[in-house]
């Protein structure tokens, strides 16, 4: 079955004074049917977070453009993006008075396989047929307490240290990296990459329904609008990337994004 790819990238400053999130989608320059989606949530005071998040996107684009399937595995490529971006953010930290840090989540689509990696609390959701297949696990204090059974979802939402990360790019420690993949993706597969400025306002089931039931651009508009309303004037930066796979025969007028 031939698949086409529909994508949308959306960002909103929220109620912050500066947009420190970055997100992008780019096709491989020489490998047909191969693309990458990347999202980074920067932290580190005025302009420091934006610098760190921008470095994640630049490194991802550079490494992805040089990627050759016969010479490098998807895991090595994705690991290299995180590791090299981390080192460059650390160098920027030593060269300036800023404290740049960033989360990172990256997804690579190839014919017959989709691979992803994340570090921090920016998330990747995998939906199929309007249901959640998987979700990345946050590298945060609250998520770790939940994994240990010491905190439930309701209390996690109200925890005073819910924004504390256990791992990110640019810190003194090497970043944690978590991989995932979908083999033999189908026309019902949807992927959502997003920062906590979005996912903090939605249950997983609502995200799945919204992304699956509408075109990517419409779904992005609905999610950003609802996140803004639910933030009630105290919203963080919002960023998201939607990647949807469709059956080319059922969508003859569509073209890959």
C-alpha positions as CSV (number, residue, x, y, z in Angstrom):
1,X,0.0,0.0,0.0
2,X,1.4,3.4,-1.0
3,X,1.4,6.0,1.7
4,X,1.4,9.7,1.6
5,X,2.5,12.0,4.5
6,X,0.6,14.9,5.8
7,X,2.4,17.3,8.2
8,X,1.8,20.5,10.1
9,X,4.1,22.5,12.4
10,X,2.5,25.0,14.8
11,X,3.9,27.3,17.5
12,X,2.4,30.0,19.8
13,X,4.2,32.2,22.3
14,X,1.5,31.6,24.9
15,X,1.6,34.1,27.7
16,X,5.4,34.3,27.8
17,X,7.4,37.3,26.6
18,X,9.5,35.2,24.2
19,X,9.1,32.1,22.1
20,X,11.9,29.6,23.1
21,X,10.4,26.5,21.5
22,X,11.5,25.4,18.1
23,X,10.0,22.9,15.7
24,X,10.5,21.8,12.1
25,X,10.0,19.2,9.4
26,X,12.4,18.5,6.6
27,X,12.8,16.0,3.7
28,X,16.0,14.2,3.0
29,X,17.9,15.7,0.1
30,X,18.5,12.4,-1.7
31,X,16.5,9.6,-0.1
32,X,12.9,9.4,-1.4
33,X,10.3,8.9,1.2
34,X,12.6,9.9,4.1
35,X,11.8,12.8,6.3
36,X,12.5,14.1,9.8
37,X,10.4,16.0,12.4
38,X,12.1,17.8,15.3
39,X,10.9,19.7,18.3
40,X,12.8,21.4,21.1
41,X,11.7,23.3,24.2
42,X,14.4,25.8,25.2
43,X,15.2,26.9,28.8
44,X,17.7,29.3,30.2
45,X,16.6,32.8,30.8
46,X,16.2,35.6,28.2
47,X,17.3,34.2,24.7
48,X,19.3,31.4,26.3
49,X,16.5,28.8,25.8
50,X,15.9,30.0,22.2
51,X,19.6,29.5,21.5
52,X,19.6,26.0,22.8
53,X,16.5,24.9,21.0
54,X,17.7,26.4,17.8
55,X,20.9,24.4,18.1
56,X,18.9,21.2,18.3
57,X,17.1,22.0,15.0
58,X,20.3,23.0,13.3
59,X,22.1,19.8,14.4
60,X,19.2,17.6,13.4
61,X,19.1,19.2,9.9
62,X,22.8,18.9,9.4
63,X,23.1,15.3,10.5
64,X,19.9,14.2,8.7
65,X,21.1,15.7,5.4
66,X,24.3,13.6,5.6
67,X,22.5,10.4,6.6
68,X,23.0,7.4,4.3
69,X,21.0,4.3,5.3
70,X,23.7,1.8,4.3
71,X,26.3,3.5,6.5
72,X,24.4,4.4,9.6
73,X,21.4,3.0,11.6
74,X,18.5,5.3,12.5
75,X,19.4,4.8,16.2
76,X,22.9,6.1,15.6
77,X,21.7,9.0,13.6
78,X,19.2,10.1,16.3
79,X,21.7,9.4,19.1
80,X,24.2,11.6,17.3
81,X,21.8,14.5,17.0
82,X,21.1,14.5,20.7
83,X,24.7,14.0,21.8
84,X,26.2,16.6,19.4
85,X,23.5,19.2,20.1
86,X,24.2,18.7,23.8
87,X,27.9,19.3,23.4
88,X,27.3,22.5,21.3
89,X,24.8,23.8,23.9
90,X,27.4,23.2,26.6
91,X,30.0,25.2,24.6
92,X,27.6,28.0,24.2
93,X,27.1,28.0,27.9
94,X,30.8,28.4,28.6
95,X,31.2,31.1,26.0
96,X,28.3,33.3,27.3
97,X,26.7,34.3,30.6
98,X,23.5,32.5,29.6
99,X,22.4,29.1,30.9
100,X,21.0,27.4,27.8
101,X,19.2,24.1,28.1
102,X,16.7,22.3,25.9
103,X,14.5,19.2,25.6
104,X,14.5,17.4,22.3
105,X,12.3,15.0,20.4
106,X,13.0,13.8,16.9
107,X,11.2,11.4,14.6
108,X,12.5,9.9,11.3
109,X,10.3,8.4,8.7
110,X,11.7,5.9,6.2
111,X,9.9,3.5,3.9
112,X,8.6,0.7,6.1
113,X,9.9,2.2,9.4
114,X,9.5,5.1,11.7
115,X,12.1,5.7,14.5
116,X,12.2,8.4,17.2
117,X,14.2,9.6,20.2
118,X,13.6,12.0,23.1
119,X,15.2,13.6,26.0
120,X,13.4,15.7,28.6
121,X,9.6,16.3,28.9
122,X,8.7,17.2,25.3
123,X,6.7,14.2,24.1
124,X,6.0,12.0,21.2
125,X,2.6,10.3,20.9
126,X,1.9,7.5,18.5
127,X,-1.8,7.1,17.6
128,X,-3.5,4.6,15.4
129,X,-7.2,4.7,14.5
130,X,-7.9,7.3,17.1
131,X,-6.3,5.4,19.9
132,X,-3.0,5.8,21.6
133,X,-0.4,3.1,20.8
134,X,2.5,4.6,22.9
135,X,3.7,7.8,24.5
136,X,7.3,8.8,25.4
137,X,8.1,8.8,29.1
138,X,9.1,12.1,30.5
139,X,12.6,12.6,32.1
140,X,11.1,14.6,34.9
141,X,10.9,14.4,38.7
142,X,7.1,14.0,38.7
143,X,7.2,11.3,36.0
144,X,9.8,9.4,38.0
145,X,7.6,9.6,41.1
146,X,4.7,8.3,39.1
147,X,6.7,5.4,37.8
148,X,7.6,4.5,41.4
149,X,4.0,4.5,42.4
150,X,4.4,7.5,44.7
151,X,2.3,9.9,42.8
152,X,-0.9,9.5,40.8
153,X,-1.9,11.5,37.7
154,X,-4.2,13.9,39.6
155,X,-1.6,14.8,42.1
156,X,1.1,15.0,39.4
157,X,-0.8,17.9,37.7
158,X,-0.6,19.9,41.0
159,X,2.9,19.0,42.1
160,X,4.9,22.2,42.9
161,X,8.0,20.7,41.2
162,X,6.2,19.3,38.1
163,X,8.6,21.3,35.8
164,X,11.8,19.9,37.3
165,X,13.7,17.8,34.7
166,X,16.0,14.9,35.5
167,X,17.7,15.1,32.1
168,X,18.0,17.7,29.3
169,X,20.5,18.9,26.7
170,X,23.1,21.4,28.0
171,X,23.3,20.2,31.6
172,X,26.4,19.0,33.3
173,X,25.3,15.3,33.0
174,X,25.1,13.4,29.8
175,X,21.5,13.5,28.5
176,X,19.3,10.4,28.9
177,X,18.0,9.1,25.5
178,X,15.0,7.0,25.0
179,X,14.2,5.3,21.6
180,X,11.0,4.1,20.0
181,X,10.0,2.8,16.6
182,X,7.0,1.7,14.5
183,X,7.7,-1.1,12.0
184,X,5.5,-1.4,8.9
185,X,3.5,1.8,9.6
186,X,0.0,1.9,8.2
187,X,-2.4,4.6,6.8
188,X,-4.0,4.9,10.3
189,X,-0.8,6.0,12.0
190,X,-0.5,9.5,13.4
191,X,2.3,11.0,15.4
192,X,2.3,14.1,17.6
193,X,5.5,15.8,18.9
194,X,4.7,18.6,21.4
195,X,6.1,20.6,24.3
196,X,4.6,20.7,27.8
197,X,2.9,23.9,26.9
198,X,0.5,21.8,24.9
199,X,0.3,18.3,26.5
200,X,-0.2,19.7,30.0
201,X,-3.7,20.7,29.1
202,X,-5.0,17.5,27.5
203,X,-5.7,13.9,28.5
204,X,-4.1,11.4,26.1
205,X,-7.5,10.2,24.7
206,X,-8.5,13.8,23.7
207,X,-5.2,14.3,21.8
208,X,-5.7,11.0,20.0
209,X,-9.2,11.8,18.9
210,X,-8.4,15.3,17.8
211,X,-5.3,14.4,15.7
212,X,-7.0,11.3,14.1
213,X,-10.3,12.9,13.2
214,X,-9.1,16.0,11.3
215,X,-6.5,17.1,8.8
216,X,-3.2,18.0,10.4
217,X,-3.6,21.7,10.0
218,X,-7.1,21.7,11.5
219,X,-6.1,19.5,14.4
220,X,-3.2,21.8,15.2
221,X,-5.5,24.9,15.2
222,X,-7.9,23.2,17.6
223,X,-5.2,22.0,19.9
224,X,-3.5,25.4,20.2
225,X,-6.8,27.2,20.6
226,X,-7.9,24.8,23.4
227,X,-4.5,25.0,25.1
228,X,-4.7,28.8,25.2
229,X,-8.2,28.8,26.7
230,X,-7.3,26.2,29.3
231,X,-4.1,28.0,30.3
232,X,-6.3,31.0,31.4
233,X,-3.7,33.6,30.9
234,X,-0.8,31.6,32.4
235,X,0.3,29.6,29.4
236,X,3.7,28.5,28.5
237,X,5.2,28.5,24.9
238,X,3.3,26.0,22.7
239,X,4.8,24.0,19.9
240,X,3.7,20.9,18.1
241,X,4.3,18.8,15.0
242,X,1.7,16.5,13.5
243,X,2.7,13.7,11.1
244,X,-0.2,11.7,9.6
245,X,0.1,8.7,7.2
246,X,-2.6,8.3,4.6
247,X,-3.5,5.7,1.9
248,X,-2.6,7.3,-1.4
249,X,-5.4,5.5,-3.2
250,X,-8.0,7.0,-0.9
251,X,-6.4,10.4,-1.2
252,X,-5.6,10.7,-4.9
253,X,-5.5,14.5,-4.9
254,X,-3.1,14.7,-2.0
255,X,0.7,15.0,-2.2
256,X,3.4,14.4,0.3
257,X,4.0,17.4,2.6
